[in-house]
Amino acid sequence: HVIYKNGVKEIAASMGRSVTFMAKWSMAEAGSSFHLHSSLWDPKRERSLMWDEDEPHHMSEVFRHYLGGLMATAREMAWMFAPFVNSYKRYQLGSWAPTAIVWSHDNRTCGFRIVGEHAGSRVECRIPGADANPYYAFAATIAGGLYGIENRIEPAEMFRGNAYAANDVPRVPTSLHEAIDAFEGSVIAREAFGDFAFEHLLNTARQEQRIFDNDAVTDWELARYFERG
C-alpha cells in the first residue's frame, strides 16, 4: 500500500503530473477511500473462521464478536482511520463515504459491509480514507476485533435502508477534534497499544490539530473574511 502510493507519485512526477491521496481534495468530487477488508482463519490458514452455514447471515459466532468489537470501538479508533483535518471532510451525506457505524451486506451507505461467501467471507470497514496510515488502520482493526472476541460483543442488528437517513445510530466523528477526544478517552486503545505508543499517537494527533488551529490561514478564511474585517 505505502510502496504503491509512493510509486504512483513518483511515476506521476516523472510525467509532469501530481497525484494526491487526500481524503477529500474537492467538495465537488467524491472522496478517496481506503476500504479495509479483514477475515479470520485457523492457524494453518486452511479454514476460514468467518463462515457458518447454520448461523444467521452465515456469520460464525467468532465473526459476530469480531464485528461487534469493530463497531464498538469504531468511534474511539476513528483517528487511526482518519488522521488529518481534511479526513473528516470526506464523511458527507450521500457521498458513498460512511457516516453511520452500522453494518449490512450490499449496502454502501453503511460503515461496515459483510462481503463474500465461504472462504471469501470477510468484513469491509469503509471508514478509512486514502490518507490513512495502513499500519495504524490495521492495528486499530485488530485491536477492536480482538476486544470483541475476548468480550463476546454482539453487533447490533443488520441495518436495512439508507444509513445516511438513519436516526439513533452511532456516528463517525465529524472532525479531528471530535476524533481526538474519543481516542484520548479510549481505555481499549491504551490497553491494546500500551501507554508509550498510545501517548505518542495521541500527541501526534494533537499536534496535527494544533498546527491547523494556530498556524494556518486557509483560502476559505481569506475568501470569507478578507473584506469583512
Backbone hydrogen bonds in HBPLUS format (Angstrom, degrees):
<---DONOR---> <-ACCEPTOR-->    atom                        ^
c    i                          cat <-CA-CA->   ^        H-A-AA   ^      H-
h    n   atom  resd res      DA  || num        DHA   H-A  angle D-A-AA Bond
n    s   type  num  typ     dist DA aas  dist angle  dist       angle   num
A0005-LYS N   A0001-HIS O   3.02 MM   4  6.26 167.0  2.04 150.7 153.3     1
A0006-ASN N   A0002-VAL O   3.03 MM   4  6.25 168.5  2.04 153.7 156.8     2
A0007-GLY N   A0003-ILE O   2.78 MM   4  5.89 155.1  1.85 148.7 156.8     3
A0008-VAL N   A0004-TYR O   2.84 MM   4  6.08 160.7  1.88 157.7 161.9     4
A0009-LYS N   A0005-LYS O   3.10 MM   4  6.33 160.1  2.14 147.5 152.6     5
A0010-GLU N   A0006-ASN O   2.98 MM   4  6.23 155.1  2.04 147.5 154.2     6
A0011-ILE N   A0007-GLY O   2.92 MM   4  6.14 163.7  1.94 154.4 158.7     7
A0012-ALA N   A0008-VAL O   2.92 MM   4  6.06 162.7  1.95 149.1 154.4     8
A0013-ALA N   A0009-LYS O   2.92 MM   4  6.09 158.3  1.97 144.9 151.0     9
A0014-SER N   A0010-GLU O   3.00 MM   4  6.23 150.9  2.08 145.6 153.0    10
A0015-MET N   A0012-ALA O   3.00 MM   3  5.18 144.2  2.13 102.6 113.6    11
A0017-ARG N   A0012-ALA O   2.77 MM   5  4.79 161.3  1.81 144.6 140.6    12
A0016-GLY N   A0013-ALA O   3.05 MM   3  4.97 164.2  2.08 106.7 109.2    13
A0032-SER N   A0023-ALA O   2.82 MM   9  4.82 152.3  1.90 126.4 135.9    14
A0029-GLU N   A0026-SER O   3.18 MM   3  5.41 165.6  2.20 108.7 113.1    15
A0130-ALA N   A0032-SER O   2.91 MM  98  5.26 160.7  1.94 121.1 118.0    16
A0034-PHE N   A0128-PRO O   3.00 MM  94  5.19 159.5  2.04 130.3 123.9    17
A0036-LEU N   A0125-CYS O   2.92 MM  89  5.08 147.9  2.03 153.6 150.0    18
A0125-CYS N   A0036-LEU O   2.78 MM  89  5.08 173.8  1.78 148.8 149.2    19
A0038-SER N   A0123-VAL O   3.03 MM  85  5.63 153.1  2.10 152.0 160.5    20
A0123-VAL N   A0038-SER O   3.06 MM  85  5.63 166.9  2.08 162.2 163.6    21
A0049-LEU N   A0040-LEU O   2.81 MM   9  5.35 177.2  1.81 139.0 139.8    22
A0042-ASP N   A0047-ARG O   2.98 MM   5  5.60 149.1  2.08 153.0 162.9    23
A0045-ARG N   A0042-ASP O   2.83 MM   3  5.24 163.6  1.86 123.9 128.4    24
A0060-SER N   A0050-MET O   2.92 MM  10  5.34 169.6  1.93 143.6 142.8    25
A0052-ASP N   A0058-HIS O   3.00 MM   6  4.74 150.7  2.09 113.1 117.4    26
A0055-GLU N   A0052-ASP O   3.26 MM   3  5.61 165.1  2.28 113.7 118.1    27
A0058-HIS N   A0055-GLU O   2.83 MM   3  4.87 147.1  1.94 134.6 131.8    28
A0059-MET N   A0056-PRO O   3.23 MM   3  6.22 171.1  2.24 126.5 127.1    29
A0064-ARG N   A0060-SER O   2.95 MM   4  6.29 160.0  1.99 153.9 158.7    30
A0065-HIS N   A0061-GLU O   3.03 MM   4  6.34 163.5  2.05 153.7 157.5    31
A0066-TYR N   A0062-VAL O   2.88 MM   4  5.98 152.1  1.96 141.4 149.8    32
A0067-LEU N   A0063-PHE O   2.86 MM   4  6.07 168.8  1.87 158.5 160.5    33
A0068-GLY N   A0064-ARG O   2.77 MM   4  5.96 155.9  1.82 146.6 154.7    34
A0069-GLY N   A0065-HIS O   2.93 MM   4  6.14 150.2  2.02 143.8 150.3    35
A0070-LEU N   A0066-TYR O   3.06 MM   4  6.39 155.6  2.12 147.2 153.9    36
A0071-MET N   A0067-LEU O   2.96 MM   4  6.23 162.3  1.99 157.0 160.9    37
A0072-ALA N   A0068-GLY O   2.91 MM   4  6.02 155.3  1.98 143.4 151.0    38
A0073-THR N   A0069-GLY O   3.08 MM   4  6.13 142.7  2.23 144.8 152.3    39
A0074-ALA N   A0071-MET O   3.42 MM   3  5.14 157.8  2.47  96.1 102.4    40
A0077-MET N   A0073-THR O   2.92 MM   4  5.93 139.3  2.09 154.3 166.1    41
A0078-ALA N   A0075-ARG O   3.24 MM   3  5.10 160.7  2.28 100.7 106.3    42
A0080-MET N   A0077-MET O   2.91 MM   3  5.60 139.4  2.08 120.7 131.0    43
A0081-PHE N   A0078-ALA O   2.89 MM   3  5.11 149.1  1.98 107.5 117.7    44
A0082-ALA N   A0078-ALA O   2.82 MM   4  5.98 136.9  2.00 150.2 164.3    45
A0087-SER N   A0084-PHE O   3.07 MM   3  5.12 132.5  2.31  96.9 110.0    46
A0089-LYS N   A0086-ASN O   2.97 MM   3  5.44 158.6  2.02 116.7 123.6    47
A0090-ARG N   A0087-SER O   3.36 MM   3  5.94 158.7  2.41 108.4 114.3    48
A0092-GLN N   A0090-ARG O   2.87 MM   2  5.75 125.7  2.17 113.9  97.5    49
A0095-SER N   A0092-GLN O   3.26 MM   3  5.45 142.7  2.41 137.8 130.8    50
A0172-VAL N   A0099-THR O   2.97 MM  73  5.22 161.4  2.01 128.4 133.7    51
A0111-GLY N   A0100-ALA O   3.11 MM  11  5.77 122.9  2.45 155.7 171.1    52
A0101-ILE N   A0170-PRO O   2.80 MM  69  5.37 175.9  1.80 145.3 146.7    53
A0112-PHE N   A0102-VAL O   3.05 MM  10  6.19 148.3  2.16 163.6 164.0    54
A0159-PHE N   A0103-TRP O   2.78 MM  56  5.74 169.1  1.79 178.0 175.1    55
A0104-SER N   A0112-PHE O   3.17 MM   8  6.65 139.7  2.34 141.1 151.3    56
A0114-ILE N   A0104-SER O   2.82 MM  10  6.19 150.1  1.91 152.0 162.2    57
A0107-ASN N   A0105-HIS O   2.83 MM   2  5.56 135.1  2.03 106.5  93.0    58
A0110-CYS N   A0107-ASN O   3.39 MM   3  6.10 169.1  2.41 119.1 121.0    59
A0126-ARG N   A0111-GLY O   2.87 MM  15  5.24 171.0  1.88 159.0 159.8    60
A0113-ARG N   A0124-GLU O   2.94 MM  11  5.06 156.6  2.00 140.8 148.6    61
A0124-GLU N   A0113-ARG O   2.76 MM  11  5.06 168.8  1.77 159.0 162.3    62
A0115-VAL N   A0122-ARG O   3.06 MM   7  5.62 159.5  2.11 150.8 156.7    63
A0122-ARG N   A0115-VAL O   2.93 MM   7  5.62 150.5  2.02 166.5 169.0    64
A0120-GLY N   A0117-GLU O   2.79 MM   3  5.06 143.4  1.92 145.2 137.0    65
A0121-SER N   A0118-HIS O   3.12 MM   3  5.47 167.2  2.14 116.5 118.4    66
A0132-ALA N   A0129-GLY O   3.06 MM   3  5.55 167.9  2.08 119.2 121.4    67
A0137-ALA N   A0133-ASN O   2.93 MM   4  6.17 164.2  1.96 158.8 164.1    68
A0138-PHE N   A0134-PRO O   2.92 MM   4  6.00 162.5  1.95 145.4 149.4    69
A0139-ALA N   A0135-TYR O   2.99 MM   4  6.04 152.0  2.07 137.6 146.2    70
A0140-ALA N   A0136-TYR O   2.90 MM   4  6.12 159.1  1.94 152.4 157.1    71
A0141-THR N   A0137-ALA O   3.04 MM   4  6.23 151.8  2.12 140.3 148.4    72
A0142-ILE N   A0138-PHE O   2.87 MM   4  6.07 166.9  1.89 155.2 157.6    73
A0143-ALA N   A0139-ALA O   2.93 MM   4  6.06 164.3  1.96 148.1 153.2    74
A0144-GLY N   A0140-ALA O   2.92 MM   4  6.00 163.3  1.94 146.1 150.9    75
A0145-GLY N   A0141-THR O   2.86 MM   4  5.95 163.2  1.89 150.4 155.7    76
A0146-LEU N   A0142-ILE O   2.90 MM   4  5.99 165.7  1.92 151.9 155.7    77
A0147-TYR N   A0143-ALA O   3.02 MM   4  6.12 154.3  2.09 142.6 150.0    78
A0148-GLY N   A0144-GLY O   3.06 MM   4  6.32 152.9  2.14 144.8 151.5    79
A0149-ILE N   A0145-GLY O   3.00 MM   4  6.32 155.3  2.06 148.5 155.2    80
A0150-GLU N   A0146-LEU O   2.83 MM   4  5.94 174.4  1.83 157.8 159.7    81
A0151-ASN N   A0147-TYR O   3.07 MM   4  6.02 145.6  2.19 140.1 148.6    82
A0152-ARG N   A0148-GLY O   2.81 MM   4  5.50 102.1  2.42 133.3 148.2    83
A0153-ILE N   A0148-GLY O   2.90 MM   5  4.77 158.3  1.95 134.8 141.8    84
A0152-ARG N   A0149-ILE O   3.31 MM   3  4.99 160.2  2.35  96.8 102.6    85
A0165-ALA N   A0162-ASN O   3.07 MM   3  5.63 145.5  2.19 112.1 120.9    86
A0166-ALA N   A0163-ALA O   3.22 MM   3  4.97 162.5  2.26  99.3 104.4    87
A0179-ALA N   A0175-SER O   3.05 MM   4  6.34 156.7  2.10 147.2 153.9    88
A0180-ILE N   A0176-LEU O   2.85 MM   4  6.03 159.5  1.90 156.5 161.3    89
A0181-ASP N   A0177-HIS O   3.07 MM   4  6.34 162.5  2.11 151.3 155.6    90
A0182-ALA N   A0178-GLU O   3.10 MM   4  6.34 155.7  2.16 144.4 150.7    91
A0183-PHE N   A0179-ALA O   2.89 MM   4  6.11 159.7  1.93 150.6 156.4    92
A0184-GLU N   A0180-ILE O   2.80 MM   4  5.91 164.6  1.82 156.2 160.5    93
A0185-GLY N   A0181-ASP O   3.30 MM   4  6.44 146.3  2.42 139.2 146.0    94
A0186-SER N   A0183-PHE O   3.03 MM   3  5.13 165.5  2.05 112.3 115.4    95
A0190-ARG N   A0186-SER O   3.24 MM   4  6.40 164.5  2.26 141.9 146.3    96
A0191-GLU N   A0187-VAL O   2.95 MM   4  6.09 162.5  1.98 149.9 154.6    97
A0192-ALA N   A0188-ILE O   2.91 MM   4  6.01 150.9  2.00 145.0 153.8    98
A0193-PHE N   A0189-ALA O   2.96 MM   4  6.01 164.3  1.98 155.1 157.6    99
A0194-GLY N   A0190-ARG O   2.85 MM   4  5.37 136.3  2.04 138.5 148.3   100
A0198-PHE N   A0194-GLY O   2.91 MM   4  5.91 161.6  1.94 157.3 163.5   101
A0199-GLU N   A0195-ASP O   2.91 MM   4  5.99 167.4  1.93 152.7 155.7   102
A0200-HIS N   A0196-PHE O   3.04 MM   4  6.24 153.6  2.12 146.2 154.0   103
A0201-LEU N   A0197-ALA O   2.91 MM   4  6.15 163.5  1.94 154.6 158.3   104
A0202-LEU N   A0198-PHE O   2.89 MM   4  6.10 163.4  1.91 153.5 158.5   105
A0203-ASN N   A0199-GLU O   2.90 MM   4  6.00 157.3  1.95 144.3 150.3   106
A0204-THR N   A0200-HIS O   2.98 MM   4  6.21 154.8  2.05 147.0 153.9   107
A0205-ALA N   A0201-LEU O   3.04 MM   4  6.35 159.4  2.08 150.8 155.6   108
A0206-ARG N   A0202-LEU O   2.95 MM   4  6.20 161.3  1.98 150.1 155.5   109
A0207-GLN N   A0203-ASN O   2.89 MM   4  6.06 159.1  1.93 151.1 156.3   110
A0208-GLU N   A0204-THR O   3.12 MM   4  6.34 157.1  2.17 146.9 152.6   111
A0209-GLN N   A0205-ALA O   3.12 MM   4  6.43 160.8  2.16 150.7 155.3   112
A0210-ARG N   A0206-ARG O   2.81 MM   4  6.01 159.4  1.85 151.1 157.7   113
A0211-ILE N   A0207-GLN O   2.97 MM   4  6.08 164.8  1.99 152.4 155.1   114
A0212-PHE N   A0208-GLU O   3.32 MM   4  6.53 160.6  2.36 142.5 147.2   115
A0213-ASP N   A0209-GLN O   2.89 MM   4  6.08 165.7  1.91 154.8 159.3   116
A0214-ASN N   A0210-ARG O   2.84 MM   4  5.84 163.0  1.87 155.6 159.3   117
A0215-ASP N   A0211-ILE O   2.84 MM   4  5.02 148.7  1.93 131.7 140.2   118
A0222-LEU N   A0218-THR O   3.11 MM   4  6.50 157.8  2.16 149.5 155.6   119
A0223-ALA N   A0219-ASP O   2.86 MM   4  6.09 164.2  1.89 154.9 159.1   120
A0224-ARG N   A0220-TRP O   2.92 MM   4  6.02 151.0  2.01 146.0 154.2   121
A0225-TYR N   A0221-GLU O   2.81 MM   4  5.65 160.7  1.85 149.1 154.4   122
A0226-PHE N   A0222-LEU O   3.02 MM   4  4.98 146.9  2.13 131.7 135.5   123
A0228-ARG N   A0225-TYR O   3.04 MM   3  4.83 143.2  2.18  97.0 108.3   124
